[in-house]
Amino acid sequence: MRGHADILVKTLSGLLEVPADRLDDESDLLCLGLDSVRTMRAASLLRRAGIAVRFSALIGKRTLADWRRELSALSALPTQPPTGEPAEQTGSFELATMQHAFWIGRGDAQQFGGVTAHFYAELDGEGLDPERVARAVDALVQRHPMLRMQVAPEGRQRVLASPGLPVFRVHDLRGLDDCECARQLEGMRQRYSHQRLRVEQGEVIMIALSRLPDGGARLHIDLDMIAGDAVSLRIILRELAFFYRRPGDILPQLDLSYEQYLQQAAGSAPSSVSRPGPGGGRSWTIWRRRPRCRCEARPIARPRRGSCAIIIGSTRTPAVS
């Protein structure tokens, strides 16, 4: 069983990005960043290592000692080396509980409906090249299938080969005076922060670049929460910067799609739960990396019908080369 313990510590250390020597029996894994998505990934990695553990046995276990106790009663499975082949994916799949709630809330016929939940962020900088930004956006969208998702009229989602509508656009404000430039930017903020992305047409993210006088630039990013949550937005910002700074470079391949995650979560859900829903209602974060930045979110004043946004405030950033 000592071998199992070493594998467990190594697995959690890698997923939580915490040195192995910092993990002991009393380590609070939830405080270290453990969530349901990482728990699912940990269960998968442990099974590949020959430890017959299920997601349902690990979810909610808070300390390393709790995890050790679960593993101590298990027998080993034959090791299943990774093949590099993704699990089979279907043409369409169900919405998770929170996704379904967002989808229903978009309907104008619903009481208090006609509202879209989404994140809107603005980032200010200098010297941004529109063509490089466009290529970075393309790389980002191709990397993450859920940025190409579409919700069908019957309430099922599917991943498209490419977004149903263009993701990136450029606004050239360089010829305007300061007053008119400020007016145009305020108009964009009001429009983008209250818009409803057309998820039924495959539009779940919008990225725009405003080119400002004197070489300045503002990046506008709008993400519908039916496709991603706050952690997802942070990863989008980080990886967009990566693809811009290092064009042509690639990031490690994502080995678990959202559809695969929902399939595994549904298959591992405890039978005592009457209606867990795909993903258990909580676990619909579409990416698994731990966030490294902090953003203070504030609600928009006087929200109008048609949108319920959270603004990640306009932030000045240094020039990107």
Secondary structure, DSSP 8 states (H G I E B T S, - for coil): -HHHHHHHHHHHHHHHT--GGG--TT-BTTTTT--HHHHHHHHHHHHHTTB---HHHHTT--BHHHHHHHHHT--B-------S------S-EE--HHHHHHHHHT-TTSTT-S--EEEEEEEEEE---HHHHHHHHHHHHHH-GGGGEEE-TTSEEEE-SS-SS--EEEEE-TTS-HHHHHHHHHHHHHHHHT----GGGT--EEEEEEE-GGGEEEEEEEEETTT--HHHHHHHHHHHHHHHHSTT---------HHHHHHHHHHHS-TTSS---GGGGT---S--S-------EEE-SS--TT-EEEEEEEEE-----
